[in-house]
Amino acid sequence: MLKNLFIFISLLLLSGCAVEPVEEGEVKPEGNVPAPLMGVATQMTASTTAPATPIDTKIQSGRSSRYKQQDHGNATASGEVYDMFGLTAAHPTLPIGTYVRVTNSIKQRSVVVKINDRSNDGKLIRLSHRAVKLLNLPASGGFVKIQPLQPKAK
C-alpha cells in the first residue's frame, strides 16, 4: 500500500514537469534569450517577439536610473503593468518589446531585460528594481552598457 502511494505521488509530481502541447498553426518559441546571471532566462514567445523592423544593435553606454517603488502596479507605455520584480526597463527611443543586454560597467555583471516603457529622465535606461539588484548597481543608478538583441529569424 505504501509503495503504491509513493508511486502515485511521484507520478503526480512528475506530471507537473510535462511540456505543454503545441496546437496546429501555433508559433513555437524559437528559444530563450539567456541571461548569464542566476540562471535567469527570458522566453520569447509569439506574443512577446521583438518588433519586425530591424533594430540597431550597437552598444550604448551611459547612466542608468531605477524605477521608484511607488511605480509598482502602474501601467507602462506598452500597456503592461509595471512589476518591480520583473526584468523590464524603460528607454527613450528603442522599440517597445526589444530585449536588451544590460551590463554593469564596473562589476561586469549583465542581465537581459525587456523594454516595455518610455523614459524621459535624461538617463540612458531606467531599470526595474530586480534588474538593479541583479546587476549590483547602487539604488541611485550607475554606469551601464546596453546592447539590443536581435530575435532569431523564424
N, C-alpha and C positions, 0 to 999 in steps of 0.2 A: 504494500500500500504506500509506504513512504517513498519507495523507488519510483512508483508511478506518479506521485505528487511532484517529485523532483524533476522528472522528465517533462511533465506538463508545464511547470513554472519555467523551466529552461526554454522550452519551445515558445512560450508566451513572450519571454524576454527577447528571444531571437527574432520574433515576428516584427518587433519594433525596429529592427535594423534592415527590413526589406526595402528594396528600391521601388519607387513608385512607377507604375507602368506609364508609358508614353502613348497618348491617343494618336490615332492615324491623322496625319496632317498637322500635328502639333510640332512646333520647333523645339528640338532637343538642345540643351545648352552645349556650347562648343567646349567649355572647360571653365576652369577657375582662373581668376587673376590672383596669383599668390601674393600674400603679404608675408615677409620673412619674420615678422615679429609675433611670437607666442602662438604660432600656428593659425593666425587669422587669415581667412580667405574670403573673398567676396565673389559670390557666384553670379555670373552674367546670364540672365535668362531673357527670353523673348520680350518680356515687358520692361526690362531694365537695360536694354542694349544701348550703347552709346549712339550718338547722332549719326545719320547716314552720311553727312558731309565729312570729308577728311579734316582732321584737326592737326594743328601744328604741334609736333612732339618735341620741340626744342625745350631744353631745360631752362627754367626761370629761377632766379634767386631773389630773395627779399625777406622782409619781416612778416611774421605771422601774428595773428591775434586769436583769441578764443571767444567762443560764444559765451554770453552771460548765462548763469544758471536760471535766471528768470525767463530766458527764451525757451526753455524746455516745454514742449507741448504746443508751441505756436506754429502756425503754418509757414512753410518756406516758399520761395519763388516757384518751385516745381509743383506745389500743391501738397507735398508730403508734410507730415507733422515732424518737427524737429525733435530728435531723440538724442539727448546728451550722451547716451551710452552707445550710440551708433557710430559707424566710421563714415562720417559725412563732412562736407566742407562747403564754404561759400567762396566764390571767385568772381571778380568783376566782369570778366569777358569770356571765359571758357564756356562752351555749350553745356547746358543742364544735362546731366546724365553721363558726363565724361568721367572716367576713372583716372585718378592721378596718383602717382607715387610721390609721397612727401618724405623728404629726408632731413633729419636734424643735422645741420651742417657741422656742429661741434662734436656731437656724440656719435655721428654716423649711424643712427637708427632710422629705419624707414617703415612706412605703413602705406597701404593703398586705401584711398578714400574716394567716395563718390561726390561729385559736385551736384548739389541739389538746391543751391540758394545763391543769391547775389549779395555781394558786399560792396560797401562804398566808404569804408573807414580808412582808406589810404594805404592799407596793408596788401601784400600780395595774396594772402589767403586767410580765411577765418576758419578755424578748425573746431570740431566738436570736442567736448570735454574728454571723451575716451581717447581720441586721437592725440590730444596734447599729452595725456598721461602715458600712452604707449611710446610716444616719441621722447619722453622725459624732458619736455620743454617747461620753462617756468610759466606760471599762471598768466603772466603779462605777455606771453608770446616769446618768440625767439627768431633766430635767423634760420631759414629753411631753403631747400631747393625743391622745386616741383617739376615733374615730368609727366605730361599727359600720356596715357597708354592707348594705343590703337586696339580696337577689338579685333579678334581673329576673323578672317574672311570666312564667309559661310559657303 
